[in-house]
Amino acid sequence: MKLVLLDDDVTLTRTLCRRLEGLGHQVKSYNEAVSPDLLVAEQADCYLLDLRFGTASGLDYVAPLRQQLPFCRIVLLTGYASITTAVQAVKAGADDYLTKPVDFATLTQALSGQGSQTAANEADVLSTDQLEWEHIQRVLEQHQGNISQTAKALAMHRRTLQRKLQKHRP
């Protein structure tokens, strides 16, 4: 199978390429935003797209890929999972939506089309605590790590936010 990876995490991309090539796949990777036409020109069987990389979004590639290559698999991978982006991805034409860190077996199933995250068992679905943690991390990042501004944006007391941040990711 021919795969194209688009992710700004060079270490992750290098590791995935090595492991997927070890399974006999032909893999091409990009660590910077490229034009949708370049990805379409690859004529890959499957595309693994990072949801957020730099100022770009993997969502921007889904519709052009789906339109030009209706039978390819499109999998979005993100460390910033949310219900909103999952819905946007599926509506745009993505076949699957996975969260980082992802189990390699789950990833290979999604790439091959044998398993779908949308039909996954309950253990693979994010809990409300995990969704809250991800949301807090996004808002904290938007405020450049400023606890007071983040707490204000979340309508939360600063000390409550600090306690939540001291806990490990659920």
C-alpha positions as CSV (number, residue, x, y, z in Angstrom):
1,M,0.0,0.0,0.0
2,K,1.2,3.5,-0.8
3,L,0.9,5.9,2.2
4,V,1.5,9.6,2.5
5,L,2.1,11.1,6.0
6,L,1.7,14.8,6.7
7,D,2.8,15.8,10.2
8,D,5.0,18.5,11.7
9,D,6.4,16.1,14.3
10,V,9.6,15.0,12.6
11,T,10.4,12.3,15.2
12,L,6.9,10.8,15.0
13,T,6.9,10.9,11.2
14,R,10.3,9.2,11.0
15,T,9.2,6.5,13.4
16,L,5.9,5.9,11.6
17,C,7.7,5.7,8.2
18,R,10.2,3.2,9.6
19,R,7.5,1.0,11.1
20,L,5.1,1.2,8.2
21,E,7.9,0.5,5.7
22,G,8.8,-2.5,7.9
23,L,5.3,-3.8,7.2
24,G,6.0,-3.6,3.4
25,H,4.3,-0.2,2.7
26,Q,5.6,2.5,0.4
27,V,5.7,5.7,2.5
28,K,6.2,9.3,1.6
29,S,6.2,12.0,4.4
30,Y,6.0,15.7,4.6
31,N,6.8,17.8,7.7
32,E,5.7,21.1,6.4
33,A,2.5,22.4,4.7
34,V,2.3,21.5,1.1
35,S,-0.3,22.2,-1.6
36,P,-3.3,19.9,-1.8
37,D,-2.4,19.3,-5.5
38,L,1.0,17.9,-4.5
39,L,-0.7,15.4,-2.2
40,V,-3.2,14.5,-4.9
41,A,-0.3,14.0,-7.3
42,E,1.1,11.3,-5.0
43,Q,-1.9,9.1,-5.9
44,A,-1.5,7.2,-2.6
45,D,-3.9,4.6,-1.3
46,C,-4.0,6.2,2.1
47,Y,-3.2,9.7,3.6
48,L,-2.4,10.2,7.3
49,L,-2.9,13.9,8.1
50,D,-2.1,15.8,11.3
51,L,-5.0,18.0,12.3
52,R,-2.8,20.9,13.4
53,F,0.7,21.6,12.1
54,G,2.2,25.0,12.2
55,T,-0.5,27.4,10.9
56,A,-2.1,24.8,8.7
57,S,-4.8,22.2,9.3
58,G,-5.2,18.7,8.0
59,L,-8.9,19.5,7.5
60,D,-7.8,21.7,4.5
61,Y,-6.6,18.7,2.6
62,V,-9.6,16.3,3.2
63,A,-12.1,17.7,0.7
64,P,-9.6,18.1,-2.2
65,L,-8.2,14.6,-1.6
66,R,-11.7,13.1,-1.4
67,Q,-12.8,14.9,-4.5
68,Q,-9.8,13.9,-6.6
69,L,-9.2,10.5,-5.1
70,P,-12.6,9.1,-4.0
71,F,-11.4,5.7,-3.1
72,C,-8.3,6.6,-1.0
73,R,-8.4,6.3,2.8
74,I,-8.0,9.6,4.7
75,V,-7.1,9.4,8.4
76,L,-6.7,12.4,10.6
77,L,-4.4,12.2,13.6
78,T,-4.5,14.8,16.4
79,G,-3.2,15.6,19.8
80,Y,-6.0,18.2,20.1
81,A,-9.1,16.0,19.8
82,S,-12.5,17.6,20.0
83,I,-16.0,16.6,19.0
84,T,-16.2,19.6,16.7
85,T,-13.1,18.8,14.7
86,A,-14.1,15.1,14.5
87,V,-17.5,16.1,13.1
88,Q,-15.8,18.5,10.6
89,A,-13.4,15.8,9.5
90,V,-16.1,13.2,8.9
91,K,-18.3,15.8,7.0
92,A,-15.3,16.8,4.9
93,G,-14.8,13.1,3.9
94,A,-12.3,11.7,6.3
95,D,-12.5,7.9,6.9
96,D,-11.1,8.0,10.4
97,Y,-10.1,10.3,13.3
98,L,-7.5,9.2,15.8
99,T,-6.0,10.9,18.8
100,K,-2.4,11.0,19.8
101,P,-0.8,9.1,21.3
102,V,-2.2,6.3,19.2
103,D,-1.6,2.6,19.5
104,F,0.3,1.3,16.4
105,A,-2.2,-1.6,15.9
106,T,-5.1,0.9,16.0
107,L,-3.3,3.1,13.5
108,T,-2.6,0.2,11.1
109,Q,-6.2,-0.9,11.3
110,A,-7.4,2.6,10.5
111,L,-5.0,2.9,7.6
112,S,-6.1,-0.4,6.1
113,G,-9.8,0.2,6.7
114,Q,-10.2,-2.8,8.9
115,G,-11.2,-0.8,12.0
116,S,-12.9,2.5,12.4
117,Q,-12.5,4.8,15.3
118,T,-16.1,5.8,14.9
119,A,-17.2,2.2,15.5
120,A,-14.5,1.6,18.2
121,N,-15.3,0.1,21.6
122,E,-16.0,2.3,24.5
123,A,-12.5,2.0,25.9
124,D,-11.2,4.0,22.8
125,V,-13.6,6.9,23.2
126,L,-12.4,10.0,25.1
127,S,-13.9,10.4,28.5
128,T,-15.3,13.7,29.7
129,D,-12.2,14.1,31.9
130,Q,-10.0,13.6,28.9
131,L,-12.0,16.0,26.8
132,E,-11.8,18.6,29.6
133,W,-8.0,18.1,29.8
134,E,-7.5,18.5,26.1
135,H,-9.7,21.7,26.1
136,I,-7.7,23.2,29.0
137,Q,-4.4,22.4,27.2
138,R,-5.7,24.1,24.0
139,V,-6.8,27.3,25.9
140,L,-3.6,27.3,27.9
141,E,-1.6,27.2,24.7
142,Q,-3.7,30.0,23.2
143,H,-2.8,32.2,26.2
144,Q,0.9,31.3,25.9
145,G,0.9,29.4,29.2
146,N,-0.5,32.3,31.3
147,I,-2.6,30.7,34.0
148,S,-4.6,33.8,35.0
149,Q,-5.7,34.5,31.4
150,T,-6.5,30.9,30.8
151,A,-8.6,30.7,34.0
152,K,-10.4,33.8,33.0
153,A,-11.1,32.4,29.5
154,L,-12.4,29.2,31.0
155,A,-14.5,31.0,33.6
156,M,-12.6,29.1,36.3
157,H,-10.8,30.1,39.5
158,R,-7.1,30.3,39.0
159,R,-6.4,27.9,41.9
160,T,-8.9,25.4,40.5
161,L,-7.1,25.5,37.2
162,Q,-3.7,25.1,38.9
163,R,-5.0,22.0,40.7
164,K,-6.3,20.5,37.4
165,L,-3.0,21.2,35.7
166,Q,-1.0,19.4,38.5
167,K,-2.9,16.2,37.8
168,H,-1.6,13.8,35.1
169,R,-3.5,13.6,31.9
170,P,-6.6,11.3,32.4
